[in-house]
Each structure stands twice: as structure tokens, then as C-alpha cells.
């Protein structure tokens, strides 16, 4: 009996954690100080987890990566135009910081950050083509 319990305990310890799914709402709130935003705007997940963006109003939103860890697959959702429309992306084993925005509403502050595992140092970041840290005006 002890041997069976030991085997079961070892199996439990060595089995990988189950990947989780996190939801980020794409919000339009005409009564708020900031009308367009992601909720939550900042999210920390683990490699293998999935983020599901959900449009919670009749408005046009998407999620487009600006930058991510060097060598990471960057994401760009289709335009979600209907209430309840959603799109999901599973983050692989590339740990680090991913910054993103809603293309129609980026100038109005609709931006977000996802940290997978550990945050990236700035020198470990790579901008997406035509987006990201090279676009900042001084």
C-alpha cells in the first residue's frame, strides 16, 4: 500500500501544471475617463496559457502585438466587430513581456501588456514590423 501511495505522489509532483485560459475584455465605456481599454490591461500568465480577448460591446476592437521577447511569435487578432466576439492566442514557451494595442483605439490609450513567466529586460525585446518602441515621438 505504501508503495502505491509513493508512486501516486511522485506522479502528482512530476505531472505538468494544466494550462489556463485568461479572459481580457475589450471595453468601450462612454461614461469613463478612459473610453477605450482592455480589462485587465496588465496580465501575468505562464508559458502554455491562453489569452482570450472578448469584445463586450458593439464596437470594433482588435489586439495587435507591438513587441515581444526576441524570437517570440507575435499576435494580431482579426477585427472583432460584434458584442461577444472573441479571439484566443496560446503563448508558447517564450517567456517575457508582450506589449499590444487595439489598432483603431491605440491613440486613445487602448493598450495592454502580457507577461509570460518572467518580464523581459528592454534589451531582450523585439518590436513587431512597423510597430513598437521605434514609434515614440520625443
C-alpha positions in Angstrom: 0.0 0.0 0.0 2.8 2.4 0.9 4.5 1.7 -2.5 1.3 2.6 -4.4 0.9 5.8 -2.4 4.5 6.7 -3.1 4.1 6.1 -6.9 0.9 8.2 -6.9 2.6 11.0 -5.0 5.6 11.0 -7.4 3.2 11.1 -10.4 1.4 14.1 -8.9 4.6 16.0 -8.3 6.1 15.4 -11.7 3.0 16.0 -13.8 3.0 19.4 -15.5 0.5 22.1 -14.4 -2.5 22.4 -16.6 -2.5 25.3 -19.0 -5.1 28.0 -18.1 -7.2 30.4 -20.1 -7.4 34.0 -19.2 -10.0 36.5 -20.5 -9.3 40.1 -21.4 -12.3 42.2 -22.0 -12.3 44.8 -24.8 -14.3 47.7 -23.4 -15.9 50.8 -24.7 -17.3 52.9 -21.8 -18.6 56.3 -23.0 -19.1 57.4 -19.4 -15.5 56.6 -18.2 -12.5 58.9 -18.1 -10.8 56.5 -20.5 -13.4 55.4 -23.0 -11.5 52.5 -24.7 -9.5 50.0 -22.7 -8.5 46.4 -22.1 -9.6 44.8 -18.7 -7.2 43.8 -17.3 -4.7 46.0 -19.1 -1.8 44.1 -17.5 -1.8 40.3 -17.1 0.8 37.8 -16.0 0.5 34.2 -17.2 2.6 31.1 -17.6 4.0 29.5 -20.8 1.3 27.4 -22.5 -1.5 29.5 -21.2 -4.1 31.0 -23.5 -5.5 34.6 -23.5 -9.0 35.1 -24.9 -9.9 38.6 -25.9 -13.7 39.3 -25.8 -15.5 42.3 -27.2 -18.0 43.3 -24.6 -19.9 45.9 -26.7 -21.0 46.6 -30.3 -17.7 48.3 -31.3 -14.7 47.4 -33.4 -11.6 46.2 -31.5 -8.6 44.0 -32.1 -5.4 43.0 -30.3 -2.1 43.7 -32.1 1.3 43.0 -30.6 3.8 45.9 -30.7 6.7 44.0 -29.3 7.7 40.8 -27.5 10.7 38.8 -26.4 13.3 38.2 -29.2 12.2 35.2 -31.3 8.7 35.0 -29.9 5.6 34.6 -32.1 3.7 37.9 -32.1 0.0 38.0 -32.4 -2.6 40.0 -34.4 -6.3 39.2 -33.9 -8.9 39.9 -36.6 -11.2 42.9 -36.0 -13.9 41.8 -33.5 -16.9 43.8 -34.5 -19.8 42.3 -32.6 -20.6 42.0 -28.9 -19.4 38.6 -27.6 -17.0 38.1 -30.5 -13.7 36.6 -29.2 -10.3 35.5 -30.3 -7.7 33.4 -28.5 -3.9 33.1 -28.6 -1.8 30.5 -26.8 1.6 31.7 -25.6 4.4 29.2 -26.2 7.5 28.6 -24.0 9.0 32.0 -24.9 8.9 33.9 -21.6 8.9 37.7 -21.4 6.9 40.8 -21.9 4.4 41.3 -24.8 3.0 44.8 -25.4 -0.1 45.2 -27.6 -2.8 47.7 -28.6 -6.2 48.0 -30.3 -5.4 49.4 -33.7 -8.5 51.7 -34.0 -8.1 53.0 -30.4 -4.4 52.9 -29.7 -4.1 56.7 -29.8 -6.8 56.9 -27.2 -4.8 54.7 -24.8 -6.2 51.2 -25.5 -3.0 49.3 -24.8 -2.1 46.3 -22.8 0.8 44.2 -21.5 1.1 40.4 -21.0 4.0 38.9 -19.1 4.6 35.3 -19.8 6.6 33.8 -16.9 9.2 36.4 -16.3 9.3 40.1 -17.5 11.7 40.9 -20.3 14.5 43.5 -19.9 14.3 46.1 -22.6 17.3 44.8 -24.5 15.6 41.4 -24.7 12.6 43.0 -26.6 12.0 42.9 -30.3 9.5 45.3 -32.0 6.9 44.0 -34.4 7.4 45.2 -38.0 6.3 48.9 -38.2 5.2 49.0 -34.5 6.6 49.3 -31.1 9.4 51.2 -29.4 10.7 52.9 -32.5 7.4 54.8 -33.0 7.8 57.0 -29.9 8.0 60.7 -30.7 10.1 62.8 -28.4 
